[in-house]
Amino acid sequence: MKKKIFFHFGMHKTGSSYIQTLLANAKSELKQERVFLPEDHRAKLILNGVPTAGNGLKLSRLIKLGKLEEAFALVSHDQELAEVENCDSLLYSSESFFHLFQYHAANWLSFEQLLIGKDIELKGLLFFRDPVEHIISTFRHRFKDNYIDFERWLANDYETHKIIKNFLEVKPTLETDFGYRNYSANKRHLSKCVFEEWLGYNWSPFIKNETVNKSLNISDIYLGHLLRPILFPNEYKSFLVKLLALDDNLKPNEESYIENLINKTSDYLLKYRNLFEEINKLLPVNEALQWQYINKQDVEIQQTISFSNAQLEIYSKYLQNVQKSSLKRSLKIIRKELFKILKMDRN
């Protein structure tokens, strides 16, 4: 039987962490279908619902660096492990495969040729997402890295649709047989897309209470920006975890703030309208991308960020801890300097 390699490409913010959790938990079932899921050192994390970059990260990095022979050797090693398990197919998942098409599409094309030369069949899966949803979801994530100005970020640093454009340009020359789907927050839909409609099984797993990669609210992240300069990295991480654990009912409603961001996407959507239409030619008709142009004459809505009492209580607690720590450090420095002075006097 011809060997196969399945590549789940992401893209980012389309449920990859959840899909990777499903794959990791279904490893035994996949083996029964003769599909081997190579592990890396993060395998235990994803089993516990902790987001990782996926089991394809190392492979994609080698391809990115142009180390194609090393990448091929890694695949060959994984194939040997698969044969021991009586499997004839490999499955790699990582959003980093998608990001290869930002600057390194030629490397992927060359890597494909190495695999095709060994008579290996290549299957790919790429999820898209409605443009405005993806923009807002990505901004929430990037906001943590100090992106505050939405319009500047969207114009200069939001790279997603530039990568898709590059992907579509080289698509006619790709050897990988791709399936394309539109992301849905419905987890049963995601599982069915992967296991039944891509891999071709008559079953698909489901993790009911999965909370992989829960997002911080923008108000959470803004508070994090205020404290980040004065917290140690472990304290900052602890602060965000505390905010993440807060029930959404204890946080301010951000719909008006988000709606204001959406109002600022019109120029961007018009710029990439033709690209969205090209994507829709790839997707099932009932999964076509949806977007809406906002009339720029509309009155802008709330632009400020508000905070709840529960959020401010956590913020105050950490601020007090910083003040106490700062006082202790100051006292320590004062004692040290006094000791030096006393020692000099004695001499």
Long-range contacts (C-beta under 8 A, 24 or more apart in sequence): 1-88, 2-119, 2-120, 2-121, 3-79, 3-88, 3-89, 3-118, 3-119, 3-120, 3-121, 4-88, 4-89, 4-90, 4-120, 4-121, 4-122, 4-123, 5-75, 5-89, 5-90, 5-91, 5-92, 5-115, 5-120, 5-121, 5-122, 5-123, 6-35, 6-89, 6-90, 6-91, 6-92, 6-123, 6-124, 6-125, 6-198, 6-199, 7-56, 7-92, 7-93, 7-97, 7-122, 7-123, 7-124, 7-125, 7-176, 8-54, 8-56, 8-91, 8-92, 8-93, 8-94, 8-97, 8-124, 8-125, 8-194, 9-94, 9-95, 9-97, 9-98, 9-124, 9-125, 9-126, 9-127, 10-94, 10-95, 10-96, 10-97, 10-98, 10-126, 10-127, 11-95, 11-98, 11-126, 11-127, 11-128, 11-129, 11-160, 11-163, 11-164, 12-95, 12-98, 12-99, 12-138, 12-160, 13-129, 13-134, 13-137, 13-138, 13-141, 13-183, 14-127, 14-128, 14-129, 14-134, 14-183, 15-127, 15-183, 15-185, 15-187, 15-190, 16-54, 16-93, 16-94, 16-95, 16-127, 17-46, 17-51, 17-52, 17-212, 17-213, 18-187, 18-190, 18-207, 18-210, 18-212, 18-213, 19-93, 19-190, 19-191, 19-194, 20-46, 20-52, 20-54, 20-55, 20-93, 21-46, 21-47, 21-49, 21-207, 21-210, 21-212, 22-190, 22-191, 22-194, 22-195, 22-205, 22-206, 22-207, 23-91, 23-93, 23-194, 25-205, 25-207, 26-195, 26-205, 29-203, 29-205, 30-91, 31-85, 31-86, 31-87, 33-199, 33-201, 34-86, 34-87, 34-88, 34-89, 35-87, 35-89, 35-90, 35-91, 35-199, 36-78, 36-81, 36-82, 36-85, 36-87, 36-89, 36-90, 36-91, 37-90, 37-91, 38-78, 38-81, 38-90, 38-91, 38-92, 49-210, 49-211, 49-212, 50-212, 51-212, 51-213, 53-94, 53-95, 53-96, 54-92, 54-93, 54-94, 54-95, 54-96, 55-92, 55-93, 55-94, 56-92, 56-93, 56-94, 56-96, 56-97, 57-94, 57-96, 59-92, 59-94, 60-94, 60-96, 60-97, 60-99, 60-100, 61-96, 63-100, 63-104, 63-107, 63-108, 63-111, 64-96, 64-100, 64-104, 64-107, 66-104, 66-107, 68-107, 68-110, 68-111, 68-114, 71-111, 71-114, 72-111, 72-114, 72-115, 75-115, 98-126, 98-163, 98-167, 99-163, 101-163, 101-164, 101-166, 101-167, 101-170, 102-159, 102-162, 102-163, 102-166, 105-166, 105-167, 105-170, 109-170, 109-173, 109-174, 109-175, 112-174, 112-175, 112-176, 113-175, 115-175, 116-175, 121-177, 122-175, 122-176, 122-177, 123-176, 123-177, 123-178, 123-179, 123-198, 124-176, 124-177, 124-178, 124-179, 125-178, 125-179, 125-180, 125-181, 125-193, 125-194, 125-198, 126-167, 126-178, 126-179, 126-180, 126-181, 127-180, 127-181, 127-182, 127-183, 127-193, 128-164, 128-180, 128-181, 128-182, 128-183, 128-279, 128-283, 128-289, 129-182, 129-183, 129-289, 130-182, 130-183, 130-289, 130-290, 130-291, 131-161, 131-265, 131-269, 131-272, 131-276, 131-289, 131-291, 132-262, 132-265, 132-269, 132-291, 132-292, 133-183, 134-160, 135-265, 135-268, 136-258, 136-261, 136-262, 137-215, 139-261, 140-215, 140-216, 140-218, 140-221, 141-215, 143-218, 143-221, 143-222, 144-216, 144-221, 144-224, 144-240, 146-225, 148-225, 150-261, 150-264, 151-264, 154-264, 154-265, 154-268, 155-268, 158-268, 161-272, 161-275, 164-275, 164-279, 165-275, 168-275, 168-278, 168-279, 180-279, 180-282, 180-283, 181-283, 181-284, 181-287, 182-283, 182-284, 182-287, 182-288, 182-289, 214-244, 216-240, 216-243, 216-244, 217-243, 217-248, 217-251, 217-252, 217-254, 218-254, 218-257, 218-258, 218-305, 219-251, 219-252, 219-254, 219-305, 219-306, 219-307, 219-308, 219-311, 220-244, 220-246, 220-251, 220-311, 222-305, 222-307, 223-307, 223-311, 223-314, 223-315, 226-315, 227-315, 227-318, 227-319, 227-322, 230-322, 231-318, 231-322, 235-318, 235-321, 235-322, 239-314, 239-318, 242-314, 243-311, 243-314, 246-310, 246-311, 246-314, 250-308, 250-310, 250-311, 251-308, 251-310, 251-311, 252-306, 252-307, 252-308, 252-311, 254-305, 256-301, 256-302, 257-301, 257-302, 257-303, 257-304, 257-305, 259-301, 260-300, 260-301, 260-302, 260-303, 262-294, 263-294, 263-296, 263-298, 263-300, 263-301, 265-294, 266-293, 266-294, 266-295, 266-296, 269-293
